[in-house]
Amino acid sequence: MTISAASLHSTEFAVGQRYLSDTESELGLGVVVDVDDRCVHILFPQSEETRVYAKSSAPLSRVVFKVGDSISDQQGNSYKVTAVDEVMGVLKYSVEDSDKGIMETRLAANITLAKPLERLLAGRIERGDWYELRQDLLRMQSALSSHPLKGLMGARVDIIEHQLYIAHEVGKRIAPRVLLADEVGLGKTIEAGLIIHQQLLTGKAERVLILVPDSLQYQWMIELRRRFNLNFALFDLVRTAAIKEHDPEQNVFLTEQCMIAGMDLLLDHPDLYDQAMEAGFDLLVVDEAHHLHWDEERGGNDKYDLIADFAEETPGVMLLTATPEQLGTQSHFARLRLLDANRFDDLDEFISGQEAFAETAAVAGILIDDKPLSAAQISALTSLLGVSDDELATINEDDKLRTYALNELLDRHGTGRVLFRNTRESVKGFYGRSCQPHPLPLPDVWQNSYQTIGKLREQLWGEENQPDGGWLEDDPRVPWLIEILKGELKHQKVLLIARSGATIESLEAVLRLHAGIKTAIFTEQMTLLERDQAAAFFADSEGAQILLCSEIGSEGRNFQFASQLILWDLPANPDTLEQRIGRLDRIGQTQQITLHVPYVQGTAQERLYNWYNSALNMFSQISPTAQTVQEQYIAELKPLLEGADTTDNRAILQEIIAAALHTRLSFEAELQAGRDRLLEYNSCRPRVAGRIAEAMHDFDSHNVLPQFIERFLASANIEYSVQRDGSWVIAPLDSTEISDYIDGLPLGDEDGMTLTYERDLALQREDIEYITHEHPLMRAIYELATTSTFGNTTVGMLKSAAMPQGTVLLEVNFRVEAIAPKVLNLPSTLPTQSIRVFISEQGSDLSARISSEMIMPHIERLDKNRARQVIKVRGDVIESRYYEAEEIAKKQLADIGEQASARFSQQWSREIKRLKHLQTINSNVRDSEIERLEQLQAQGEQALANLSLVPDSIRVLVAVKP
């Protein structure tokens, strides 16, 4: 419903007053629910949103009806206002046919404020090119609202089928509860980021908590920011203490919507645990979930119990682990129990169910491999599917029948809906790794020094004892490094990772100053911008030959364009070593990588190398059991690594290596035997994944953003240049020369902004912005069209010989809006999201006969002074025609609502019906999931029955002779 009433900006807030958001009109009519010294709290009932604004700068318009206006109450009853009074700051409307009157607190929530006409009549006229840009923005936004790639197209990620499939499958769910268990190097963090991005963008989640080991907090923050433009706040003890010091009564977890925290923070501080539980979240993400231990007798460890508490209170839960069921059915059951305690409540029943499913998996494996089924297998399949023998008689010759049978088996899969696991064997496309050990002679000065008889830490990373760089003089790895960079690896891009930043800085100085080698460094002491610049210099073909990284280089950054990795030292933890190698040996690498491992003979460096190489086989392939094996042998191993290099110690070490090798091989045999082909297939259904990837490639190849951004920058008088690599550099903004609209856009800092529209370049250079329809810049530009007055009024001349000179024509655009939670995505169901009415001075509706495209070549600009004269002289006619145009648009609203409701109901009913059918054969479909969909369907249907017509923009055209 539109209001032809005054809107008053006010800071004299009182509980019960009604306001509209100037920046988020789709929220509907809000009500003041709380006022304190600094802030006002507004509840928007129709869209189930609450906003908190600073009183002094709240972007709100007070809704005040005047006598003669029509108003509606919350029951949908309409009244005509006869008088307006104020009672303790709240308005009371006297209305016809009622003695009680209506307080403004009872006004209907689906009210929006009409502003274009008011602005036009007041002489506030925008530029014609801005008007055209606004219309293009609305058309593009309308197309994107129903795009199947919504939520996926905006990430800085490669187009990798299994990642996109999981993100598409899980991200579209409401309150997903899943376990992501891809092998190391397949991109679980990217999958999780895509899902989080999609959930936030589509309104399925608003508050997200990511709980990780302390060492991974920064990695997650950077990955989400760089790849998905998601700004998650990192909550540690320093941040929480600062918030408490500023406001002791503040719940620290209510100061942000999306946050990352270490599990230990909540375990060590019960008060923070209580606040986090009280704050509540829509989605909980837990990395390294294999550290959550539980058994039937002793229950869970402290981390397991912590996550169990949050999982019980949080609708959506996502667990990430690289080691699912194959390394222990009980621990695997425990993690599934976190996702659905009702479904997974009995371990024995779970184990028997898994064993009973073996027959299904065997038949599925034959279908996946496209091999013929035997008569016995066909008979077993008919029994599994509950069909007759005749229905599957031709299954060996009928591809469609085989696909049907396989999909039916997938739907019946025990954990296929909650567990996703891809392996390197199932994904393919890896080039592997090879190792070149570089044994170096023991220097005389190291004899009987801490490098050979000190503590294990001193022997492995002795250079850390001399942060001033004194170790460089006698460490044999230094001349070796210079020699290999100038010789064997002279024309290669080389990544070097060492444990500490001080080591990296010392090495870099030697290479650059004494060896003349182009270098770049990447350490935790550098700012985020400095790291970006270093990574970009390394990626540049004419840039650094070697990038020297501290341990942070093995977290969150991928350098697949390089294939040479120098492991300057070896970490004590196999997972950390795999993380290092994984910077190069991962999906997206285009060649085999070479690992260079220098070590000094007769030291702990050599013994640790032998352990990793011979016992754990980590330099030849990914070893998912390595951490488990090392934990089993660590008590015996550590004294031998630290001990003297004697014949007896070497012999004992070889015995332990042989035993560990045997243990590892048995674990790997269990892994392969327990490999679930059906689960892997369900984690990336090839045909569906292929269609998603194809759609992404097609979207990239038909990118209209460069042309649009070029028009936008030109209209805003913003300078830019194109670089030799195809990237754009936008010049710094001069705030004195640009409009307020542009001033608020994220167009870079004082140095401007470098951007690209090309996915490949964006993946190579993380220091530049990757502009997509979902990038913050484009989202801010889209908001100009829906939340601001940008280009919503204009006056121009229409050259026409068919009309008398001076004739006025009016083009009025209305947006069709449904006030409802964002999660419903109702705009995608509307047959049109805007109504254009083109009306003549005499009141004739010319909309169907004359389109915007037809008149565009004949429109010329009218300067503002002459435009204001037109409005002043013809204002009465314009206002009359406007209201006639509004009536014409209103007549279309009911039909639009009926079509949208039918489409919406069909879509949601189909999904609810599918899940109900799936529930009959797979108990992992939760009742709560279906109930939530049914509730949302009813809510959507009600919203579509009460569509709002929002005046969007007006163009006045004055006919002149050509």
Helices and strands as residue ranges (DSSP letters): E 2-3, E 6-8, E 18-21, G 25-27, E 29-35, E 39-44, G 45-47, E 49-54, G 55-57, E 60-64, E 70-72, E 78-87, E 90-95, E 102-103, G 104-106, E 112-113, H 116-121, H 128-145, H 161-171, E 177-180, H 188-201, E 208-212, G 214-216, H 217-228, E 233-235, H 237-246, G 252-254, E 258-262, H 263-268, H 270-279, E 283-286, G 289-291, E 294-295, E 299-300, H 302-313, E 316-320, G 325-327, H 329-339, H 347-356, H 358-368, H 375-385, G 390-392, H 399-411, E 419-420, H 424-427, E 433-440, G 444-446, H 450-453, H 456-460, G 462-465, G 470-473, H 477-486, E 494-497, H 501-509, I 510-514, E 519-522, H 528-539, E 546-549, G 551-554, E 564-567, H 574-581, E 593-600, H 604-610, I 611-615, H 626-642, H 647-673, H 677-682, H 686-701, H 705-715, E 720-722, E 728-730, H 740-743, E 753-756, H 759-764, E 769-770, H 776-787, E 793-799, E 808-817, G 822-824, G 826-829, E 834-839, H 852-855, G 856-858, E 859-861, H 864-921, H 927-944, E 948-960
